[in-house]
Amino acid sequence: MTVSVLVGADGSVERAEVADSSGFDTLDDAALETVRSRWRFVPARHGGIAVESWVLVPIRFALIEAKR
């Protein structure tokens, strides 16, 4: 899946949206929640000044079989 993120001038996530779904609402929701609540970015710069900008972030899920 791919998440479209609006990164604020301070590196915080201002907005996060599904750009390309995984096909599973539960996985999409989990990815959005994680990006919104835990991620920080290095902001883009224009003329040496930090500015907000959109970035596309690919998210990969790996399902691992639990050992019994």
mmCIF file of the N, C-alpha and C atoms, coordinates in Angstrom:
data_MODEL
# 
_entry.id   MODEL 
# 
loop_
_atom_site.group_PDB 
_atom_site.id 
_atom_site.type_symbol 
_atom_site.label_atom_id 
_atom_site.label_alt_id 
_atom_site.label_comp_id 
_atom_site.label_asym_id 
_atom_site.label_entity_id 
_atom_site.label_seq_id 
_atom_site.pdbx_PDB_ins_code 
_atom_site.Cartn_x 
_atom_site.Cartn_y 
_atom_site.Cartn_z 
_atom_site.occupancy 
_atom_site.B_iso_or_equiv 
_atom_site.pdbx_formal_charge 
_atom_site.auth_seq_id 
_atom_site.auth_comp_id 
_atom_site.auth_asym_id 
_atom_site.auth_atom_id 
_atom_site.pdbx_PDB_model_num 
ATOM 1   N N  . MET A 1 1  ? 0.832  -1.169  0.000  1.00 0.00 ? 1  MET A N  1 
ATOM 2   C CA . MET A 1 1  ? 0.000  0.000   0.000  1.00 0.00 ? 1  MET A CA 1 
ATOM 3   C C  . MET A 1 1  ? 0.876  1.231   0.000  1.00 0.00 ? 1  MET A C  1 
ATOM 4   N N  . THR A 1 2  ? 0.262  2.368   -0.310 1.00 0.00 ? 2  THR A N  1 
ATOM 5   C CA . THR A 1 2  ? 0.987  3.629   -0.297 1.00 0.00 ? 2  THR A CA 1 
ATOM 6   C C  . THR A 1 2  ? 0.168  4.661   0.478  1.00 0.00 ? 2  THR A C  1 
ATOM 7   N N  . VAL A 1 3  ? 0.850  5.393   1.342  1.00 0.00 ? 3  VAL A N  1 
ATOM 8   C CA . VAL A 1 3  ? 0.210  6.445   2.126  1.00 0.00 ? 3  VAL A CA 1 
ATOM 9   C C  . VAL A 1 3  ? 0.736  7.788   1.637  1.00 0.00 ? 3  VAL A C  1 
ATOM 10  N N  . SER A 1 4  ? -0.180 8.706   1.403  1.00 0.00 ? 4  SER A N  1 
ATOM 11  C CA . SER A 1 4  ? 0.171  10.080  1.048  1.00 0.00 ? 4  SER A CA 1 
ATOM 12  C C  . SER A 1 4  ? 0.183  10.886  2.339  1.00 0.00 ? 4  SER A C  1 
ATOM 13  N N  . VAL A 1 5  ? 1.324  11.523  2.633  1.00 0.00 ? 5  VAL A N  1 
ATOM 14  C CA . VAL A 1 5  ? 1.499  12.213  3.913  1.00 0.00 ? 5  VAL A CA 1 
ATOM 15  C C  . VAL A 1 5  ? 1.828  13.682  3.671  1.00 0.00 ? 5  VAL A C  1 
ATOM 16  N N  . LEU A 1 6  ? 1.103  14.556  4.361  1.00 0.00 ? 6  LEU A N  1 
ATOM 17  C CA . LEU A 1 6  ? 1.440  15.975  4.368  1.00 0.00 ? 6  LEU A CA 1 
ATOM 18  C C  . LEU A 1 6  ? 2.339  16.194  5.581  1.00 0.00 ? 6  LEU A C  1 
ATOM 19  N N  . VAL A 1 7  ? 3.601  16.470  5.303  1.00 0.00 ? 7  VAL A N  1 
ATOM 20  C CA . VAL A 1 7  ? 4.596  16.685  6.351  1.00 0.00 ? 7  VAL A CA 1 
ATOM 21  C C  . VAL A 1 7  ? 4.672  18.173  6.651  1.00 0.00 ? 7  VAL A C  1 
ATOM 22  N N  . GLY A 1 8  ? 4.482  18.524  7.904  1.00 0.00 ? 8  GLY A N  1 
ATOM 23  C CA . GLY A 1 8  ? 4.548  19.916  8.317  1.00 0.00 ? 8  GLY A CA 1 
ATOM 24  C C  . GLY A 1 8  ? 5.973  20.436  8.320  1.00 0.00 ? 8  GLY A C  1 
ATOM 25  N N  . ALA A 1 9  ? 6.116  21.746  8.415  1.00 0.00 ? 9  ALA A N  1 
ATOM 26  C CA . ALA A 1 9  ? 7.437  22.366  8.441  1.00 0.00 ? 9  ALA A CA 1 
ATOM 27  C C  . ALA A 1 9  ? 8.254  21.917  9.646  1.00 0.00 ? 9  ALA A C  1 
ATOM 28  N N  . ASP A 1 10 ? 7.574  21.415  10.690 1.00 0.00 ? 10 ASP A N  1 
ATOM 29  C CA . ASP A 1 10 ? 8.283  20.914  11.868 1.00 0.00 ? 10 ASP A CA 1 
ATOM 30  C C  . ASP A 1 10 ? 8.540  19.410  11.806 1.00 0.00 ? 10 ASP A C  1 
ATOM 31  N N  . GLY A 1 11 ? 8.162  18.763  10.699 1.00 0.00 ? 11 GLY A N  1 
ATOM 32  C CA . GLY A 1 11 ? 8.395  17.330  10.530 1.00 0.00 ? 11 GLY A CA 1 
ATOM 33  C C  . GLY A 1 11 ? 7.257  16.456  11.007 1.00 0.00 ? 11 GLY A C  1 
ATOM 34  N N  . SER A 1 12 ? 6.214  17.077  11.550 1.00 0.00 ? 12 SER A N  1 
ATOM 35  C CA . SER A 1 12 ? 5.073  16.293  12.034 1.00 0.00 ? 12 SER A CA 1 
ATOM 36  C C  . SER A 1 12 ? 4.162  15.902  10.876 1.00 0.00 ? 12 SER A C  1 
ATOM 37  N N  . VAL A 1 13 ? 3.331  14.894  11.112 1.00 0.00 ? 13 VAL A N  1 
ATOM 38  C CA . VAL A 1 13 ? 2.351  14.470  10.117 1.00 0.00 ? 13 VAL A CA 1 
ATOM 39  C C  . VAL A 1 13 ? 1.108  15.345  10.277 1.00 0.00 ? 13 VAL A C  1 
ATOM 40  N N  . GLU A 1 14 ? 0.850  16.178  9.277  1.00 0.00 ? 14 GLU A N  1 
ATOM 41  C CA . GLU A 1 14 ? -0.326 17.042  9.298  1.00 0.00 ? 14 GLU A CA 1 
ATOM 42  C C  . GLU A 1 14 ? -1.558 16.285  8.810  1.00 0.00 ? 14 GLU A C  1 
ATOM 43  N N  . ARG A 1 15 ? -1.379 15.459  7.777  1.00 0.00 ? 15 ARG A N  1 
ATOM 44  C CA . ARG A 1 15 ? -2.447 14.636  7.218  1.00 0.00 ? 15 ARG A CA 1 
ATOM 45  C C  . ARG A 1 15 ? -1.855 13.363  6.659  1.00 0.00 ? 15 ARG A C  1 
ATOM 46  N N  . ALA A 1 16 ? -2.654 12.299  6.695  1.00 0.00 ? 16 ALA A N  1 
ATOM 47  C CA . ALA A 1 16 ? -2.246 11.032  6.081  1.00 0.00 ? 16 ALA A CA 1 
ATOM 48  C C  . ALA A 1 16 ? -3.475 10.412  5.447  1.00 0.00 ? 16 ALA A C  1 
ATOM 49  N N  . GLU A 1 17 ? -3.317 9.973   4.200  1.00 0.00 ? 17 GLU A N  1 
ATOM 50  C CA . GLU A 1 17 ? -4.417 9.398   3.442  1.00 0.00 ? 17 GLU A CA 1 
ATOM 51  C C  . GLU A 1 17 ? -3.925 8.169   2.686  1.00 0.00 ? 17 GLU A C  1 
ATOM 52  N N  . VAL A 1 18 ? -4.840 7.251   2.431  1.00 0.00 ? 18 VAL A N  1 
ATOM 53  C CA . VAL A 1 18 ? -4.505 6.089   1.610  1.00 0.00 ? 18 VAL A CA 1 
ATOM 54  C C  . VAL A 1 18 ? -4.423 6.538   0.156  1.00 0.00 ? 18 VAL A C  1 
ATOM 55  N N  . ALA A 1 19 ? -3.266 6.366   -0.458 1.00 0.00 ? 19 ALA A N  1 
ATOM 56  C CA . ALA A 1 19 ? -3.086 6.693   -1.873 1.00 0.00 ? 19 ALA A CA 1 
ATOM 57  C C  . ALA A 1 19 ? -3.314 5.453   -2.731 1.00 0.00 ? 19 ALA A C  1 
ATOM 58  N N  . ASP A 1 20 ? -2.912 4.290   -2.205 1.00 0.00 ? 20 ASP A N  1 
ATOM 59  C CA . ASP A 1 20 ? -3.066 3.014   -2.901 1.00 0.00 ? 20 ASP A CA 1 
ATOM 60  C C  . ASP A 1 20 ? -3.325 1.964   -1.826 1.00 0.00 ? 20 ASP A C  1 
ATOM 61  N N  . SER A 1 21 ? -4.528 1.424   -1.796 1.00 0.00 ? 21 SER A N  1 
ATOM 62  C CA . SER A 1 21 ? -4.946 0.509   -0.735 1.00 0.00 ? 21 SER A CA 1 
ATOM 63  C C  . SER A 1 21 ? -4.240 -0.849  -0.800 1.00 0.00 ? 21 SER A C  1 
ATOM 64  N N  . SER A 1 22 ? -4.126 -1.462  0.356  1.00 0.00 ? 22 SER A N  1 
ATOM 65  C CA . SER A 1 22 ? -3.613 -2.831  0.438  1.00 0.00 ? 22 SER A CA 1 
ATOM 66  C C  . SER A 1 22 ? -4.686 -3.820  0.005  1.00 0.00 ? 22 SER A C  1 
ATOM 67  N N  . GLY A 1 23 ? -5.925 -3.355  -0.009 1.00 0.00 ? 23 GLY A N  1 
ATOM 68  C CA . GLY A 1 23 ? -7.051 -4.238  -0.316 1.00 0.00 ? 23 GLY A CA 1 
ATOM 69  C C  . GLY A 1 23 ? -7.768 -4.713  0.930  1.00 0.00 ? 23 GLY A C  1 
ATOM 70  N N  . PHE A 1 24 ? -7.226 -4.343  2.091  1.00 0.00 ? 24 PHE A N  1 
ATOM 71  C CA . PHE A 1 24 ? -7.809 -4.756  3.366  1.00 0.00 ? 24 PHE A CA 1 
ATOM 72  C C  . PHE A 1 24 ? -7.952 -3.527  4.263  1.00 0.00 ? 24 PHE A C  1 
ATOM 73  N N  . ASP A 1 25 ? -9.188 -3.183  4.613  1.00 0.00 ? 25 ASP A N  1 
ATOM 74  C CA . ASP A 1 25 ? -9.439 -1.990  5.425  1.00 0.00 ? 25 ASP A CA 1 
ATOM 75  C C  . ASP A 1 25 ? -8.686 -2.016  6.749  1.00 0.00 ? 25 ASP A C  1 
ATOM 76  N N  . THR A 1 26 ? -8.594 -3.181  7.374  1.00 0.00 ? 26 THR A N  1 
ATOM 77  C CA . THR A 1 26 ? -7.911 -3.298  8.667  1.00 0.00 ? 26 THR A CA 1 
ATOM 78  C C  . THR A 1 26 ? -6.436 -2.922  8.540  1.00 0.00 ? 26 THR A C  1 
ATOM 79  N N  . LEU A 1 27 ? -5.780 -3.390  7.488  1.00 0.00 ? 27 LEU A N  1 
ATOM 80  C CA . LEU A 1 27 ? -4.361 -3.064  7.290  1.00 0.00 ? 27 LEU A CA 1 
ATOM 81  C C  . LEU A 1 27 ? -4.188 -1.588  6.940  1.00 0.00 ? 27 LEU A C  1 
ATOM 82  N N  . ASP A 1 28 ? -5.062 -1.067  6.085  1.00 0.00 ? 28 ASP A N  1 
ATOM 83  C CA . ASP A 1 28 ? -4.989 0.354   5.731  1.00 0.00 ? 28 ASP A CA 1 
ATOM 84  C C  . ASP A 1 28 ? -5.153 1.223   6.972  1.00 0.00 ? 28 ASP A C  1 
ATOM 85  N N  . ASP A 1 29 ? -6.146 0.899   7.801  1.00 0.00 ? 29 ASP A N  1 
ATOM 86  C CA . ASP A 1 29 ? -6.390 1.680   9.025  1.00 0.00 ? 29 ASP A CA 1 
ATOM 87  C C  . ASP A 1 29 ? -5.210 1.609   9.981  1.00 0.00 ? 29 ASP A C  1 
ATOM 88  N N  . ALA A 1 30 ? -4.615 0.429   10.121 1.00 0.00 ? 30 ALA A N  1 
ATOM 89  C CA . ALA A 1 30 ? -3.461 0.271   11.014 1.00 0.00 ? 30 ALA A CA 1 
ATOM 90  C C  . ALA A 1 30 ? -2.273 1.089   10.519 1.00 0.00 ? 30 ALA A C  1 
ATOM 91  N N  . ALA A 1 31 ? -2.053 1.088   9.219  1.00 0.00 ? 31 ALA A N  1 
ATOM 92  C CA . ALA A 1 31 ? -0.946 1.869   8.656  1.00 0.00 ? 31 ALA A CA 1 
ATOM 93  C C  . ALA A 1 31 ? -1.174 3.362   8.875  1.00 0.00 ? 31 ALA A C  1 
ATOM 94  N N  . LEU A 1 32 ? -2.379 3.839   8.613  1.00 0.00 ? 32 LEU A N  1 
ATOM 95  C CA . LEU A 1 32 ? -2.675 5.258   8.816  1.00 0.00 ? 32 LEU A CA 1 
ATOM 96  C C  . LEU A 1 32 ? -2.506 5.663   10.275 1.00 0.00 ? 32 LEU A C  1 
ATOM 97  N N  . GLU A 1 33 ? -3.001 4.848   11.179 1.00 0.00 ? 33 GLU A N  1 
ATOM 98  C CA . GLU A 1 33 ? -2.889 5.157   12.611 1.00 0.00 ? 33 GLU A CA 1 
ATOM 99  C C  . GLU A 1 33 ? -1.423 5.223   13.039 1.00 0.00 ? 33 GLU A C  1 
ATOM 100 N N  . THR A 1 34 ? -0.618 4.286   12.564 1.00 0.00 ? 34 THR A N  1 
ATOM 101 C CA . THR A 1 34 ? 0.803  4.271   12.914 1.00 0.00 ? 34 THR A CA 1 
ATOM 102 C C  . THR A 1 34 ? 1.523  5.501   12.370 1.00 0.00 ? 34 THR A C  1 
ATOM 103 N N  . VAL A 1 35 ? 1.270  5.831   11.105 1.00 0.00 ? 35 VAL A N  1 
ATOM 104 C CA . VAL A 1 35 ? 1.911  7.008   10.505 1.00 0.00 ? 35 VAL A CA 1 
ATOM 105 C C  . VAL A 1 35 ? 1.505  8.273   11.257 1.00 0.00 ? 35 VAL A C  1 
ATOM 106 N N  . ARG A 1 36 ? 0.215  8.409   11.543 1.00 0.00 ? 36 ARG A N  1 
ATOM 107 C CA . ARG A 1 36 ? -0.283 9.624   12.207 1.00 0.00 ? 36 ARG A CA 1 
ATOM 108 C C  . ARG A 1 36 ? 0.232  9.768   13.635 1.00 0.00 ? 36 ARG A C  1 
ATOM 109 N N  . SER A 1 37 ? 0.347  8.678   14.356 1.00 0.00 ? 37 SER A N  1 
ATOM 110 C CA . SER A 1 37 ? 0.658  8.778   15.785 1.00 0.00 ? 37 SER A CA 1 
ATOM 111 C C  . SER A 1 37 ? 2.133  8.601   16.137 1.00 0.00 ? 37 SER A C  1 
ATOM 112 N N  . ARG A 1 38 ? 2.924  8.002   15.260 1.00 0.00 ? 38 ARG A N  1 
ATOM 113 C CA . ARG A 1 38 ? 4.294  7.659   15.652 1.00 0.00 ? 38 ARG A CA 1 
ATOM 114 C C  . ARG A 1 38 ? 5.394  8.186   14.748 1.00 0.00 ? 38 ARG A C  1 
ATOM 115 N N  . TRP A 1 39 ? 5.092  8.531   13.529 1.00 0.00 ? 39 TRP A N  1 
ATOM 116 C CA . TRP A 1 39 ? 6.142  8.898   12.590 1.00 0.00 ? 39 TRP A CA 1 
ATOM 117 C C  . TRP A 1 39 ? 6.466  10.385  12.633 1.00 0.00 ? 39 TRP A C  1 
ATOM 118 N N  . ARG A 1 40 ? 7.737  10.695  12.399 1.00 0.00 ? 40 ARG A N  1 
ATOM 119 C CA . ARG A 1 40 ? 8.232  12.070  12.226 1.00 0.00 ? 40 ARG A CA 1 
ATOM 120 C C  . ARG A 1 40 ? 9.100  12.055  10.970 1.00 0.00 ? 40 ARG A C  1 
ATOM 121 N N  . PHE A 1 41 ? 9.154  13.164  10.300 1.00 0.00 ? 41 PHE A N  1 
ATOM 122 C CA . PHE A 1 41 ? 9.907  13.275  9.059  1.00 0.00 ? 41 PHE A CA 1 
ATOM 123 C C  . PHE A 1 41 ? 10.875 14.444  9.139  1.00 0.00 ? 41 PHE A C  1 
ATOM 124 N N  . VAL A 1 42 ? 11.864 14.419  8.283  1.00 0.00 ? 42 VAL A N  1 
ATOM 125 C CA . VAL A 1 42 ? 12.716 15.591  8.069  1.00 0.00 ? 42 VAL A CA 1 
ATOM 126 C C  . VAL A 1 42 ? 11.973 16.424  7.034  1.00 0.00 ? 42 VAL A C  1 
ATOM 127 N N  . PRO A 1 43 ? 11.604 17.648  7.363  1.00 0.00 ? 43 PRO A N  1 
ATOM 128 C CA . PRO A 1 43 ? 10.805 18.439  6.432  1.00 0.00 ? 43 PRO A CA 1 
ATOM 129 C C  . PRO A 1 43 ? 11.584 18.847  5.183  1.00 0.00 ? 43 PRO A C  1 
ATOM 130 N N  . ALA A 1 44 ? 10.822 19.089  4.118  1.00 0.00 ? 44 ALA A N  1 
ATOM 131 C CA . ALA A 1 44 ? 11.415 19.614  2.889  1.00 0.00 ? 44 ALA A CA 1 
ATOM 132 C C  . ALA A 1 44 ? 11.909 21.032  3.156  1.00 0.00 ? 44 ALA A C  1 
ATOM 133 N N  . ARG A 1 45 ? 12.828 21.483  2.318  1.00 0.00 ? 45 ARG A N  1 
ATOM 134 C CA . ARG A 1 45 ? 13.345 22.845  2.460  1.00 0.00 ? 45 ARG A CA 1 
ATOM 135 C C  . ARG A 1 45 ? 13.229 23.565  1.127  1.00 0.00 ? 45 ARG A C  1 
ATOM 136 N N  . HIS A 1 46 ? 12.899 24.825  1.225  1.00 0.00 ? 46 HIS A N  1 
ATOM 137 C CA . HIS A 1 46 ? 12.836 25.695  0.042  1.00 0.00 ? 46 HIS A CA 1 
ATOM 138 C C  . HIS A 1 46 ? 13.581 26.974  0.401  1.00 0.00 ? 46 HIS A C  1 
ATOM 139 N N  . GLY A 1 47 ? 14.685 27.213  -0.291 1.00 0.00 ? 47 GLY A N  1 
ATOM 140 C CA . GLY A 1 47 ? 15.504 28.383  0.025  1.00 0.00 ? 47 GLY A CA 1 
ATOM 141 C C  . GLY A 1 47 ? 16.081 28.322  1.428  1.00 0.00 ? 47 GLY A C  1 
ATOM 142 N N  . GLY A 1 48 ? 16.342 27.106  1.909  1.00 0.00 ? 48 GLY A N  1 
ATOM 143 C CA . GLY A 1 48 ? 16.913 26.932  3.241  1.00 0.00 ? 48 GLY A CA 1 
ATOM 144 C C  . GLY A 1 48 ? 15.908 26.982  4.375  1.00 0.00 ? 48 GLY A C  1 
ATOM 145 N N  . ILE A 1 49 ? 14.636 27.184  4.051  1.00 0.00 ? 49 ILE A N  1 
ATOM 146 C CA . ILE A 1 49 ? 13.589 27.275  5.075  1.00 0.00 ? 49 ILE A CA 1 
ATOM 147 C C  . ILE A 1 49 ? 12.722 26.018  5.020  1.00 0.00 ? 49 ILE A C  1 
ATOM 148 N N  . ALA A 1 50 ? 12.458 25.420  6.169  1.00 0.00 ? 50 ALA A N  1 
ATOM 149 C CA . ALA A 1 50 ? 11.609 24.232  6.232  1.00 0.00 ? 50 ALA A CA 1 
ATOM 150 C C  . ALA A 1 50 ? 10.190 24.593  5.809  1.00 0.00 ? 50 ALA A C  1 
ATOM 151 N N  . VAL A 1 51 ? 9.615  23.765  4.931  1.00 0.00 ? 51 VAL A N  1 
ATOM 152 C CA . VAL A 1 51 ? 8.259  23.998  4.430  1.00 0.00 ? 51 VAL A CA 1 
ATOM 153 C C  . VAL A 1 51 ? 7.471  22.698  4.487  1.00 0.00 ? 51 VAL A C  1 
ATOM 154 N N  . GLU A 1 52 ? 6.132  22.822  4.528  1.00 0.00 ? 52 GLU A N  1 
ATOM 155 C CA . GLU A 1 52 ? 5.325  21.618  4.465  1.00 0.00 ? 52 GLU A CA 1 
ATOM 156 C C  . GLU A 1 52 ? 5.308  21.103  3.040  1.00 0.00 ? 52 GLU A C  1 
ATOM 157 N N  . SER A 1 53 ? 5.158  19.785  2.913  1.00 0.00 ? 53 SER A N  1 
ATOM 158 C CA . SER A 1 53 ? 5.133  19.170  1.588  1.00 0.00 ? 53 SER A CA 1 
ATOM 159 C C  . SER A 1 53 ? 4.473  17.790  1.676  1.00 0.00 ? 53 SER A C  1 
ATOM 160 N N  . TRP A 1 54 ? 3.985  17.330  0.540  1.00 0.00 ? 54 TRP A N  1 
ATOM 161 C CA . TRP A 1 54 ? 3.401  15.996  0.445  1.00 0.00 ? 54 TRP A CA 1 
ATOM 162 C C  . TRP A 1 54 ? 4.471  14.997  0.056  1.00 0.00 ? 54 TRP A C  1 
ATOM 163 N N  . VAL A 1 55 ? 4.379  13.796  0.600  1.00 0.00 ? 55 VAL A N  1 
ATOM 164 C CA . VAL A 1 55 ? 5.299  12.715  0.251  1.00 0.00 ? 55 VAL A CA 1 
ATOM 165 C C  . VAL A 1 55 ? 4.495  11.419  0.179  1.00 0.00 ? 55 VAL A C  1 
ATOM 166 N N  . LEU A 1 56 ? 4.871  10.543  -0.751 1.00 0.00 ? 56 LEU A N  1 
ATOM 167 C CA . LEU A 1 56 ? 4.251  9.225   -0.851 1.00 0.00 ? 56 LEU A CA 1 
ATOM 168 C C  . LEU A 1 56 ? 5.151  8.220   -0.140 1.00 0.00 ? 56 LEU A C  1 
ATOM 169 N N  . VAL A 1 57 ? 4.559  7.452   0.767  1.00 0.00 ? 57 VAL A N  1 
ATOM 170 C CA . VAL A 1 57 ? 5.323  6.496   1.563  1.00 0.00 ? 57 VAL A CA 1 
ATOM 171 C C  . VAL A 1 57 ? 4.791  5.089   1.312  1.00 0.00 ? 57 VAL A C  1 
ATOM 172 N N  . PRO A 1 58 ? 5.624  4.202   0.746  1.00 0.00 ? 58 PRO A N  1 
ATOM 173 C CA . PRO A 1 58 ? 5.181  2.815   0.569  1.00 0.00 ? 58 PRO A CA 1 
ATOM 174 C C  . PRO A 1 58 ? 5.208  2.081   1.910  1.00 0.00 ? 58 PRO A C  1 
ATOM 175 N N  . ILE A 1 59 ? 4.187  1.282   2.153  1.00 0.00 ? 59 ILE A N  1 
ATOM 176 C CA . ILE A 1 59 ? 4.096  0.479   3.376  1.00 0.00 ? 59 ILE A CA 1 
ATOM 177 C C  . ILE A 1 59 ? 4.023  -0.983  2.956  1.00 0.00 ? 59 ILE A C  1 
ATOM 178 N N  . ARG A 1 60 ? 4.898  -1.788  3.524  1.00 0.00 ? 60 ARG A N  1 
ATOM 179 C CA . ARG A 1 60 ? 4.879  -3.228  3.243  1.00 0.00 ? 60 ARG A CA 1 
ATOM 180 C C  . ARG A 1 60 ? 4.459  -3.974  4.492  1.00 0.00 ? 60 ARG A C  1 
ATOM 181 N N  . PHE A 1 61 ? 3.603  -4.931  4.321  1.00 0.00 ? 61 PHE A N  1 
ATOM 182 C CA . PHE A 1 61 ? 3.173  -5.784  5.427  1.00 0.00 ? 61 PHE A CA 1 
ATOM 183 C C  . PHE A 1 61 ? 3.785  -7.155  5.223  1.00 0.00 ? 61 PHE A C  1 
ATOM 184 N N  . ALA A 1 62 ? 4.241  -7.759  6.304  1.00 0.00 ? 62 ALA A N  1 
ATOM 185 C CA . ALA A 1 62 ? 4.782  -9.115  6.250  1.00 0.00 ? 62 ALA A CA 1 
ATOM 186 C C  . ALA A 1 62 ? 4.010  -9.954  7.266  1.00 0.00 ? 62 ALA A C  1 
ATOM 187 N N  . LEU A 1 63 ? 3.363  -10.975 6.770  1.00 0.00 ? 63 LEU A N  1 
ATOM 188 C CA . LEU A 1 63 ? 2.655  -11.903 7.637  1.00 0.00 ? 63 LEU A CA 1 
ATOM 189 C C  . LEU A 1 63 ? 3.561  -13.070 7.957  1.00 0.00 ? 63 LEU A C  1 
ATOM 190 N N  . ILE A 1 64 ? 3.804  -13.250 9.224  1.00 0.00 ? 64 ILE A N  1 
ATOM 191 C CA . ILE A 1 64 ? 4.709  -14.301 9.668  1.00 0.00 ? 64 ILE A CA 1 
ATOM 192 C C  . ILE A 1 64 ? 3.912  -15.323 10.476 1.00 0.00 ? 64 ILE A C  1 
ATOM 193 N N  . GLU A 1 65 ? 4.098  -16.560 10.113 1.00 0.00 ? 65 GLU A N  1 
ATOM 194 C CA . GLU A 1 65 ? 3.382  -17.640 10.811 1.00 0.00 ? 65 GLU A CA 1 
ATOM 195 C C  . GLU A 1 65 ? 3.938  -17.786 12.220 1.00 0.00 ? 65 GLU A C  1 
ATOM 196 N N  . ALA A 1 66 ? 3.037  -17.789 13.185 1.00 0.00 ? 66 ALA A N  1 
ATOM 197 C CA . ALA A 1 66 ? 3.442  -17.939 14.588 1.00 0.00 ? 66 ALA A CA 1 
ATOM 198 C C  . ALA A 1 66 ? 3.831  -19.387 14.866 1.00 0.00 ? 66 ALA A C  1 
ATOM 199 N N  . LYS A 1 67 ? 4.903  -19.561 15.629 1.00 0.00 ? 67 LYS A N  1 
ATOM 200 C CA . LYS A 1 67 ? 5.321  -20.907 16.023 1.00 0.00 ? 67 LYS A CA 1 
ATOM 201 C C  . LYS A 1 67 ? 4.525  -21.334 17.227 1.00 0.00 ? 67 LYS A C  1 
ATOM 202 N N  . ARG A 1 68 ? 4.149  -22.573 17.250 1.00 0.00 ? 68 ARG A N  1 
ATOM 203 C CA . ARG A 1 68 ? 3.371  -23.095 18.375 1.00 0.00 ? 68 ARG A CA 1 
ATOM 204 C C  . ARG A 1 68 ? 4.245  -23.813 19.352 1.00 0.00 ? 68 ARG A C  1 
# 
